[in-house]
Amino acid sequence: MPFSGFPAGKTRLTPVPAQFFAELLPEIDHLGELKVALYAFWALDRQEEAVRYLTRADFLADERFALGLAPYDLDDALERAVQRGILLRALPSGGSAAEGVYFLNSPRGRAALKAAEQGKWAPPERGQPAATLEAERPNIFRLYEQNIGPLTPLIAETLQDAERTYAADWIEEAFKMAVERNKRRWNYIQAILKSWQEEGRDQTDRRHAAKDRRRYVEGEFADFIEH
C-alpha cells in the first residue's frame, strides 16, 4: 500500500542535525546502517532519562523495525554506524559487542560514554521503557483522513482544538465508534467526545447500551423476548 502522505497541521517531529545530511548521508552506502542511524535518532529523542542510550536488545525488541531491517544484519549495521562515528559504543569489562550500550555521537552522548568508561555510570539492571514504532499513535489528522476524508484548513484547525481538549485514547475510540456505527462525520465524533467530557465516559457508554437494549425489547421482536 502506498504511503498516504504526511498529515496537515501540527505533528510530532524528530530532530536530526543538518550536519547528518551534509556530511554523513552522502557517505553512507549501506541501507542497514542508514536505518539503524535514523532509528537511533528517533528512539533516543523519545527517551526522558538523563542518560539516553540503546542496546542491541532495544533494536530487536521493536518488531516493526526488526522486520524492516531483516534483509540486513543488525550487528553489521551497528558496527558500521560505530565505525563511521554516528553512534558511540560502551562495552562492559570483558564483554562482547552484543552487550554494548549505544549513544548518539553528540555532546550528551560523548559525556555519557566518558562516564561509562570511567565506571561512573552503568545502565540500570531493570532496563528502560523502550519506544516502539507500533506504539506511535496515529494523530487526529491521520484518523480523520483515513476514516472521513481529505482535510481542509478549517477542519484542521478544529481538529487541533479537539486534540488539545480530549485525551488521545478518547479520540481514537470515538473515531472507532463512528466507523462501527457508519456515522463517518466529524460532528458525530465531536458529539461523542463532548458527551464523555460532560457526563463521564462510563455513564455515556451505559446510556448507549441501554438505548440498544430498548431497541430490541420494544421493537418488532418484543413479543419473543422475555423481560
Secondary structure, DSSP 8 states (H G I E B T S, - for coil): -------SS--------HHIIIIITTT---HHHHHHHHHHHHHHHT--SSS--EEHHHHHH-HHHHHHHTTS-HHHHHHHHHHHTSEEEE--TT--GGG-EEEESSHHHHHHHHHHHTTS----TT------GGG----HHHHHHHHT----HHHHHHHHHHHHHS-HHHHHHHHHHHHHTT---HHHHHHHHHHHHHH-HHHHHHHHHHHHHHHHHSSTTGGGS--
